Amino acid sequence: MTHYQGRCHCGAVRFSFEGEEIDRGVRCNCSMCARRGAMMSPYPIPRAQFQIVAEPQALGLYQFGEKTAEHYFCKRCGIYPFHVPGRYPDHYRVNLACIDEIDTFALPFDVLDGRQL
């Protein structure tokens, strides 16, 4: 298991978790993910293994459609650090670009067909 730490651009929202080594990412083609262009973690992370530290009032939530997914963002810098997938309500997926040790421009990725979910 590898320990990962991530943060938004300004550092007001931070997260950490332990998981398998990340050697690839996931891009989703749903309307939200396609617009933000982020690369997500290749596996969902159980809530019990995910720690969030956010300055007061810094963490924002955006939901749309059926409001099953929870898309979080930093209210200060606007960066999306993580979300709760609609299909996995007890898990998180993270924006891999928020983890300094991961180069998302060099990482291979799979495409999740979120438009059809």
CNS distance restraints for C-alpha pairs under 8 A (distance, minus, plus):
assign (resid   1 and name CA) (resid  18 and name CA) 6.05 0.50 0.50
assign (resid   1 and name CA) (resid  19 and name CA) 5.07 0.50 0.50
assign (resid   1 and name CA) (resid  20 and name CA) 5.11 0.50 0.50
assign (resid   1 and name CA) (resid  21 and name CA) 6.72 0.50 0.50
assign (resid   2 and name CA) (resid  18 and name CA) 5.35 0.50 0.50
assign (resid   2 and name CA) (resid  19 and name CA) 5.42 0.50 0.50
assign (resid   2 and name CA) (resid  20 and name CA) 6.01 0.50 0.50
assign (resid   2 and name CA) (resid  21 and name CA) 5.84 0.50 0.50
assign (resid   3 and name CA) (resid  16 and name CA) 7.29 0.50 0.50
assign (resid   3 and name CA) (resid  17 and name CA) 5.91 0.50 0.50
assign (resid   3 and name CA) (resid  18 and name CA) 4.41 0.50 0.50
assign (resid   3 and name CA) (resid  19 and name CA) 6.71 0.50 0.50
assign (resid   4 and name CA) (resid  16 and name CA) 5.44 0.50 0.50
assign (resid   4 and name CA) (resid  17 and name CA) 5.44 0.50 0.50
assign (resid   4 and name CA) (resid  18 and name CA) 6.04 0.50 0.50
assign (resid   4 and name CA) (resid  19 and name CA) 7.77 0.50 0.50
assign (resid   4 and name CA) (resid  99 and name CA) 7.20 0.50 0.50
assign (resid   5 and name CA) (resid  14 and name CA) 7.42 0.50 0.50
assign (resid   5 and name CA) (resid  15 and name CA) 5.79 0.50 0.50
assign (resid   5 and name CA) (resid  16 and name CA) 4.29 0.50 0.50
assign (resid   5 and name CA) (resid  17 and name CA) 6.75 0.50 0.50
assign (resid   5 and name CA) (resid  99 and name CA) 6.10 0.50 0.50
assign (resid   6 and name CA) (resid  14 and name CA) 5.67 0.50 0.50
assign (resid   6 and name CA) (resid  15 and name CA) 5.27 0.50 0.50
assign (resid   6 and name CA) (resid  16 and name CA) 6.18 0.50 0.50
assign (resid   6 and name CA) (resid  81 and name CA) 7.67 0.50 0.50
assign (resid   6 and name CA) (resid  98 and name CA) 5.02 0.50 0.50
assign (resid   6 and name CA) (resid  99 and name CA) 4.33 0.50 0.50
assign (resid   6 and name CA) (resid 100 and name CA) 6.95 0.50 0.50
assign (resid   7 and name CA) (resid  11 and name CA) 5.48 0.50 0.50
assign (resid   7 and name CA) (resid  12 and name CA) 7.54 0.50 0.50
assign (resid   7 and name CA) (resid  13 and name CA) 5.63 0.50 0.50
assign (resid   7 and name CA) (resid  14 and name CA) 4.18 0.50 0.50
assign (resid   7 and name CA) (resid  15 and name CA) 6.19 0.50 0.50
assign (resid   7 and name CA) (resid  81 and name CA) 6.59 0.50 0.50
assign (resid   7 and name CA) (resid  98 and name CA) 5.29 0.50 0.50
assign (resid   7 and name CA) (resid  99 and name CA) 6.77 0.50 0.50
assign (resid   8 and name CA) (resid  12 and name CA) 6.76 0.50 0.50
assign (resid   8 and name CA) (resid  13 and name CA) 5.60 0.50 0.50
assign (resid   8 and name CA) (resid  14 and name CA) 6.59 0.50 0.50
assign (resid   8 and name CA) (resid  74 and name CA) 6.74 0.50 0.50
assign (resid   8 and name CA) (resid  77 and name CA) 7.42 0.50 0.50
assign (resid   8 and name CA) (resid  79 and name CA) 5.60 0.50 0.50
assign (resid   8 and name CA) (resid  80 and name CA) 7.10 0.50 0.50
assign (resid   8 and name CA) (resid  81 and name CA) 5.81 0.50 0.50
assign (resid   8 and name CA) (resid  98 and name CA) 5.97 0.50 0.50
assign (resid   9 and name CA) (resid  77 and name CA) 6.30 0.50 0.50
assign (resid   9 and name CA) (resid  79 and name CA) 6.50 0.50 0.50
assign (resid   9 and name CA) (resid  98 and name CA) 7.64 0.50 0.50
assign (resid  10 and name CA) (resid  76 and name CA) 7.32 0.50 0.50
assign (resid  10 and name CA) (resid  77 and name CA) 6.06 0.50 0.50
assign (resid  12 and name CA) (resid  54 and name CA) 5.64 0.50 0.50
assign (resid  12 and name CA) (resid  55 and name CA) 5.34 0.50 0.50
assign (resid  12 and name CA) (resid  58 and name CA) 6.28 0.50 0.50
assign (resid  12 and name CA) (resid  74 and name CA) 7.15 0.50 0.50
assign (resid  12 and name CA) (resid  76 and name CA) 7.56 0.50 0.50
assign (resid  13 and name CA) (resid  52 and name CA) 7.43 0.50 0.50
assign (resid  13 and name CA) (resid  53 and name CA) 6.02 0.50 0.50
assign (resid  13 and name CA) (resid  54 and name CA) 4.33 0.50 0.50
assign (resid  13 and name CA) (resid  55 and name CA) 6.54 0.50 0.50
assign (resid  13 and name CA) (resid  58 and name CA) 6.80 0.50 0.50
assign (resid  13 and name CA) (resid  59 and name CA) 6.64 0.50 0.50
assign (resid  13 and name CA) (resid  74 and name CA) 6.34 0.50 0.50
assign (resid  13 and name CA) (resid  81 and name CA) 7.70 0.50 0.50
assign (resid  14 and name CA) (resid  52 and name CA) 5.89 0.50 0.50
assign (resid  14 and name CA) (resid  53 and name CA) 5.10 0.50 0.50
assign (resid  14 and name CA) (resid  54 and name CA) 6.05 0.50 0.50
assign (resid  14 and name CA) (resid  81 and name CA) 7.99 0.50 0.50
assign (resid  15 and name CA) (resid  50 and name CA) 7.14 0.50 0.50
assign (resid  15 and name CA) (resid  51 and name CA) 5.43 0.50 0.50
assign (resid  15 and name CA) (resid  52 and name CA) 4.48 0.50 0.50
assign (resid  15 and name CA) (resid  53 and name CA) 6.05 0.50 0.50
assign (resid  16 and name CA) (resid  50 and name CA) 5.98 0.50 0.50
assign (resid  16 and name CA) (resid  51 and name CA) 5.26 0.50 0.50
assign (resid  16 and name CA) (resid  52 and name CA) 6.80 0.50 0.50
assign (resid  17 and name CA) (resid  45 and name CA) 7.78 0.50 0.50
assign (resid  17 and name CA) (resid  49 and name CA) 5.70 0.50 0.50
assign (resid  17 and name CA) (resid  50 and name CA) 4.83 0.50 0.50
assign (resid  17 and name CA) (resid  51 and name CA) 6.35 0.50 0.50
assign (resid  18 and name CA) (resid  49 and name CA) 6.67 0.50 0.50
assign (resid  18 and name CA) (resid  50 and name CA) 7.74 0.50 0.50
assign (resid  19 and name CA) (resid  45 and name CA) 7.63 0.50 0.50
assign (resid  22 and name CA) (resid  41 and name CA) 7.40 0.50 0.50
assign (resid  22 and name CA) (resid  42 and name CA) 7.23 0.50 0.50
assign (resid  23 and name CA) (resid 107 and name CA) 6.82 0.50 0.50
assign (resid  23 and name CA) (resid 108 and name CA) 7.58 0.50 0.50
assign (resid  24 and name CA) (resid  41 and name CA) 7.82 0.50 0.50
assign (resid  24 and name CA) (resid  42 and name CA) 6.45 0.50 0.50
assign (resid  24 and name CA) (resid 107 and name CA) 5.45 0.50 0.50
assign (resid  24 and name CA) (resid 108 and name CA) 5.02 0.50 0.50
assign (resid  24 and name CA) (resid 109 and name CA) 5.20 0.50 0.50
assign (resid  24 and name CA) (resid 110 and name CA) 7.68 0.50 0.50
assign (resid  25 and name CA) (resid  39 and name CA) 5.90 0.50 0.50
assign (resid  25 and name CA) (resid  40 and name CA) 5.63 0.50 0.50
assign (resid  25 and name CA) (resid  41 and name CA) 5.36 0.50 0.50
assign (resid  25 and name CA) (resid  42 and name CA) 4.86 0.50 0.50
assign (resid  25 and name CA) (resid  96 and name CA) 7.53 0.50 0.50
assign (resid  25 and name CA) (resid 104 and name CA) 7.79 0.50 0.50
assign (resid  25 and name CA) (resid 107 and name CA) 6.70 0.50 0.50
assign (resid  25 and name CA) (resid 108 and name CA) 6.38 0.50 0.50
assign (resid  25 and name CA) (resid 109 and name CA) 4.42 0.50 0.50
assign (resid  25 and name CA) (resid 110 and name CA) 6.40 0.50 0.50
assign (resid  26 and name CA) (resid  39 and name CA) 5.56 0.50 0.50
assign (resid  26 and name CA) (resid  40 and name CA) 5.02 0.50 0.50
assign (resid  26 and name CA) (resid  41 and name CA) 6.18 0.50 0.50
assign (resid  26 and name CA) (resid  42 and name CA) 5.35 0.50 0.50
assign (resid  26 and name CA) (resid 109 and name CA) 5.11 0.50 0.50
assign (resid  26 and name CA) (resid 110 and name CA) 4.86 0.50 0.50
assign (resid  26 and name CA) (resid 111 and name CA) 5.67 0.50 0.50
assign (resid  26 and name CA) (resid 112 and name CA) 6.62 0.50 0.50
assign (resid  27 and name CA) (resid  33 and name CA) 7.45 0.50 0.50
assign (resid  27 and name CA) (resid  37 and name CA) 7.67 0.50 0.50
assign (resid  27 and name CA) (resid  38 and name CA) 6.78 0.50 0.50
assign (resid  27 and name CA) (resid  39 and name CA) 5.09 0.50 0.50
assign (resid  27 and name CA) (resid  40 and name CA) 6.21 0.50 0.50
assign (resid  27 and name CA) (resid 109 and name CA) 6.71 0.50 0.50
assign (resid  27 and name CA) (resid 110 and name CA) 6.26 0.50 0.50
assign (resid  27 and name CA) (resid 111 and name CA) 4.89 0.50 0.50
assign (resid  27 and name CA) (resid 112 and name CA) 6.07 0.50 0.50
assign (resid  28 and name CA) (resid  33 and name CA) 5.59 0.50 0.50
assign (resid  28 and name CA) (resid  34 and name CA) 6.50 0.50 0.50
assign (resid  28 and name CA) (resid  39 and name CA) 8.00 0.50 0.50
assign (resid  28 and name CA) (resid 111 and name CA) 5.60 0.50 0.50
assign (resid  28 and name CA) (resid 112 and name CA) 4.62 0.50 0.50
assign (resid  28 and name CA) (resid 113 and name CA) 6.03 0.50 0.50
assign (resid  28 and name CA) (resid 114 and name CA) 5.68 0.50 0.50
assign (resid  29 and name CA) (resid  33 and name CA) 6.02 0.50 0.50
assign (resid  29 and name CA) (resid  34 and name CA) 5.02 0.50 0.50
assign (resid  29 and name CA) (resid 111 and name CA) 7.28 0.50 0.50
assign (resid  29 and name CA) (resid 112 and name CA) 6.59 0.50 0.50
assign (resid  29 and name CA) (resid 113 and name CA) 5.69 0.50 0.50
assign (resid  29 and name CA) (resid 114 and name CA) 5.42 0.50 0.50
assign (resid  29 and name CA) (resid 115 and name CA) 6.10 0.50 0.50
assign (resid  30 and name CA) (resid  34 and name CA) 5.84 0.50 0.50
assign (resid  30 and name CA) (resid 113 and name CA) 7.02 0.50 0.50
assign (resid  30 and name CA) (resid 114 and name CA) 4.50 0.50 0.50
assign (resid  30 and name CA) (resid 115 and name CA) 4.56 0.50 0.50
assign (resid  31 and name CA) (resid  35 and name CA) 6.34 0.50 0.50
assign (resid  31 and name CA) (resid 115 and name CA) 7.24 0.50 0.50
assign (resid  32 and name CA) (resid  36 and name CA) 6.46 0.50 0.50
assign (resid  33 and name CA) (resid  37 and name CA) 5.82 0.50 0.50
assign (resid  33 and name CA) (resid  38 and name CA) 6.57 0.50 0.50
assign (resid  34 and name CA) (resid  38 and name CA) 7.88 0.50 0.50
assign (resid  38 and name CA) (resid  95 and name CA) 6.13 0.50 0.50
assign (resid  38 and name CA) (resid  96 and name CA) 7.65 0.50 0.50
assign (resid  38 and name CA) (resid  97 and name CA) 7.34 0.50 0.50
assign (resid  39 and name CA) (resid  95 and name CA) 5.78 0.50 0.50
assign (resid  39 and name CA) (resid  96 and name CA) 5.79 0.50 0.50
assign (resid  39 and name CA) (resid  97 and name CA) 6.96 0.50 0.50
assign (resid  39 and name CA) (resid 104 and name CA) 6.96 0.50 0.50
assign (resid  39 and name CA) (resid 109 and name CA) 7.91 0.50 0.50
assign (resid  40 and name CA) (resid  93 and name CA) 6.17 0.50 0.50
assign (resid  40 and name CA) (resid  94 and name CA) 5.37 0.50 0.50
assign (resid  40 and name CA) (resid  95 and name CA) 4.70 0.50 0.50
assign (resid  40 and name CA) (resid  96 and name CA) 5.44 0.50 0.50
assign (resid  41 and name CA) (resid  93 and name CA) 5.55 0.50 0.50
assign (resid  41 and name CA) (resid  94 and name CA) 5.38 0.50 0.50
assign (resid  41 and name CA) (resid  95 and name CA) 6.57 0.50 0.50
assign (resid  41 and name CA) (resid  96 and name CA) 5.99 0.50 0.50
assign (resid  42 and name CA) (resid  93 and name CA) 7.94 0.50 0.50
assign (resid  43 and name CA) (resid  93 and name CA) 6.99 0.50 0.50
assign (resid  44 and name CA) (resid  88 and name CA) 7.40 0.50 0.50
assign (resid  44 and name CA) (resid  91 and name CA) 5.62 0.50 0.50
assign (resid  44 and name CA) (resid  92 and name CA) 5.49 0.50 0.50
assign (resid  44 and name CA) (resid  93 and name CA) 5.16 0.50 0.50
assign (resid  45 and name CA) (resid  49 and name CA) 6.74 0.50 0.50
assign (resid  45 and name CA) (resid  50 and name CA) 6.76 0.50 0.50
assign (resid  45 and name CA) (resid  91 and name CA) 5.06 0.50 0.50
assign (resid  45 and name CA) (resid  92 and name CA) 5.01 0.50 0.50
assign (resid  45 and name CA) (resid  93 and name CA) 6.17 0.50 0.50
assign (resid  46 and name CA) (resid  50 and name CA) 6.57 0.50 0.50
assign (resid  46 and name CA) (resid  90 and name CA) 6.09 0.50 0.50
assign (resid  46 and name CA) (resid  91 and name CA) 4.29 0.50 0.50
assign (resid  46 and name CA) (resid  92 and name CA) 6.46 0.50 0.50
assign (resid  47 and name CA) (resid  51 and name CA) 7.87 0.50 0.50
assign (resid  47 and name CA) (resid  90 and name CA) 5.71 0.50 0.50
assign (resid  47 and name CA) (resid  91 and name CA) 5.01 0.50 0.50
assign (resid  47 and name CA) (resid  92 and name CA) 6.57 0.50 0.50
assign (resid  50 and name CA) (resid  92 and name CA) 7.59 0.50 0.50
assign (resid  54 and name CA) (resid  58 and name CA) 6.28 0.50 0.50
assign (resid  54 and name CA) (resid  59 and name CA) 6.38 0.50 0.50
assign (resid  55 and name CA) (resid  59 and name CA) 7.58 0.50 0.50
assign (resid  57 and name CA) (resid  75 and name CA) 7.64 0.50 0.50
assign (resid  58 and name CA) (resid  74 and name CA) 5.52 0.50 0.50
assign (resid  58 and name CA) (resid  75 and name CA) 5.09 0.50 0.50
assign (resid  58 and name CA) (resid  76 and name CA) 6.34 0.50 0.50
assign (resid  59 and name CA) (resid  72 and name CA) 6.71 0.50 0.50
assign (resid  59 and name CA) (resid  73 and name CA) 5.94 0.50 0.50
assign (resid  59 and name CA) (resid  74 and name CA) 5.00 0.50 0.50
assign (resid  59 and name CA) (resid  75 and name CA) 5.96 0.50 0.50
assign (resid  60 and name CA) (resid  72 and name CA) 5.55 0.50 0.50
assign (resid  60 and name CA) (resid  73 and name CA) 5.13 0.50 0.50
assign (resid  60 and name CA) (resid  74 and name CA) 5.85 0.50 0.50
assign (resid  60 and name CA) (resid  75 and name CA) 5.71 0.50 0.50
assign (resid  61 and name CA) (resid  70 and name CA) 6.51 0.50 0.50
assign (resid  61 and name CA) (resid  71 and name CA) 5.67 0.50 0.50
assign (resid  61 and name CA) (resid  72 and name CA) 4.58 0.50 0.50
assign (resid  61 and name CA) (resid  73 and name CA) 6.35 0.50 0.50
assign (resid  62 and name CA) (resid  70 and name CA) 6.37 0.50 0.50
assign (resid  62 and name CA) (resid  71 and name CA) 5.10 0.50 0.50
assign (resid  62 and name CA) (resid  72 and name CA) 6.25 0.50 0.50
assign (resid  62 and name CA) (resid  73 and name CA) 7.76 0.50 0.50
assign (resid  63 and name CA) (resid  67 and name CA) 5.10 0.50 0.50
assign (resid  63 and name CA) (resid  68 and name CA) 7.53 0.50 0.50
assign (resid  63 and name CA) (resid  69 and name CA) 6.47 0.50 0.50
assign (resid  63 and name CA) (resid  70 and name CA) 5.70 0.50 0.50
assign (resid  63 and name CA) (resid  71 and name CA) 6.20 0.50 0.50
assign (resid  64 and name CA) (resid  69 and name CA) 7.95 0.50 0.50
assign (resid  68 and name CA) (resid  85 and name CA) 7.56 0.50 0.50
assign (resid  68 and name CA) (resid  86 and name CA) 4.76 0.50 0.50
assign (resid  68 and name CA) (resid  89 and name CA) 7.67 0.50 0.50
assign (resid  69 and name CA) (resid  83 and name CA) 7.26 0.50 0.50
assign (resid  69 and name CA) (resid  84 and name CA) 5.48 0.50 0.50
assign (resid  69 and name CA) (resid  85 and name CA) 4.86 0.50 0.50
assign (resid  69 and name CA) (resid  86 and name CA) 4.06 0.50 0.50
assign (resid  69 and name CA) (resid  87 and name CA) 7.81 0.50 0.50
assign (resid  69 and name CA) (resid  89 and name CA) 7.38 0.50 0.50
assign (resid  70 and name CA) (resid  83 and name CA) 5.44 0.50 0.50
assign (resid  70 and name CA) (resid  84 and name CA) 4.88 0.50 0.50
assign (resid  70 and name CA) (resid  85 and name CA) 6.72 0.50 0.50
assign (resid  70 and name CA) (resid  86 and name CA) 7.47 0.50 0.50
assign (resid  71 and name CA) (resid  80 and name CA) 7.51 0.50 0.50
assign (resid  71 and name CA) (resid  82 and name CA) 6.85 0.50 0.50
assign (resid  71 and name CA) (resid  83 and name CA) 4.53 0.50 0.50
assign (resid  71 and name CA) (resid  84 and name CA) 6.56 0.50 0.50
assign (resid  72 and name CA) (resid  80 and name CA) 5.97 0.50 0.50
assign (resid  72 and name CA) (resid  81 and name CA) 6.74 0.50 0.50
assign (resid  72 and name CA) (resid  82 and name CA) 5.90 0.50 0.50
assign (resid  72 and name CA) (resid  83 and name CA) 5.53 0.50 0.50
assign (resid  73 and name CA) (resid  78 and name CA) 5.86 0.50 0.50
assign (resid  73 and name CA) (resid  79 and name CA) 5.42 0.50 0.50
assign (resid  73 and name CA) (resid  80 and name CA) 4.33 0.50 0.50
assign (resid  73 and name CA) (resid  81 and name CA) 6.20 0.50 0.50
assign (resid  73 and name CA) (resid  82 and name CA) 7.52 0.50 0.50
assign (resid  74 and name CA) (resid  78 and name CA) 4.92 0.50 0.50
assign (resid  74 and name CA) (resid  79 and name CA) 5.49 0.50 0.50
assign (resid  74 and name CA) (resid  80 and name CA) 6.64 0.50 0.50
assign (resid  74 and name CA) (resid  81 and name CA) 7.68 0.50 0.50
assign (resid  80 and name CA) (resid  95 and name CA) 6.80 0.50 0.50
assign (resid  81 and name CA) (resid  94 and name CA) 5.92 0.50 0.50
assign (resid  81 and name CA) (resid  95 and name CA) 5.14 0.50 0.50
assign (resid  81 and name CA) (resid  98 and name CA) 6.15 0.50 0.50
assign (resid  82 and name CA) (resid  92 and name CA) 6.60 0.50 0.50
assign (resid  82 and name CA) (resid  93 and name CA) 5.63 0.50 0.50
assign (resid  82 and name CA) (resid  94 and name CA) 4.11 0.50 0.50
assign (resid  82 and name CA) (resid  95 and name CA) 5.56 0.50 0.50
assign (resid  83 and name CA) (resid  92 and name CA) 5.52 0.50 0.50
assign (resid  83 and name CA) (resid  93 and name CA) 5.57 0.50 0.50
assign (resid  83 and name CA) (resid  94 and name CA) 6.49 0.50 0.50
assign (resid  84 and name CA) (resid  88 and name CA) 6.95 0.50 0.50
assign (resid  84 and name CA) (resid  89 and name CA) 5.96 0.50 0.50
assign (resid  84 and name CA) (resid  90 and name CA) 7.43 0.50 0.50
assign (resid  84 and name CA) (resid  91 and name CA) 5.88 0.50 0.50
assign (resid  84 and name CA) (resid  92 and name CA) 4.57 0.50 0.50
assign (resid  84 and name CA) (resid  93 and name CA) 6.40 0.50 0.50
assign (resid  85 and name CA) (resid  89 and name CA) 5.96 0.50 0.50
assign (resid  85 and name CA) (resid  91 and name CA) 7.03 0.50 0.50
assign (resid  85 and name CA) (resid  92 and name CA) 6.54 0.50 0.50
assign (resid  85 and name CA) (resid  93 and name CA) 7.04 0.50 0.50
assign (resid  88 and name CA) (resid  92 and name CA) 7.71 0.50 0.50
assign (resid  94 and name CA) (resid  98 and name CA) 7.89 0.50 0.50
assign (resid  95 and name CA) (resid  99 and name CA) 7.71 0.50 0.50
assign (resid  96 and name CA) (resid 102 and name CA) 6.65 0.50 0.50
assign (resid  96 and name CA) (resid 104 and name CA) 6.71 0.50 0.50
assign (resid  97 and name CA) (resid 102 and name CA) 6.79 0.50 0.50
assign (resid  97 and name CA) (resid 103 and name CA) 7.14 0.50 0.50
assign (resid  97 and name CA) (resid 104 and name CA) 6.04 0.50 0.50
assign (resid 103 and name CA) (resid 107 and name CA) 6.37 0.50 0.50
assign (resid 113 and name CA) (resid 117 and name CA) 7.07 0.50 0.50
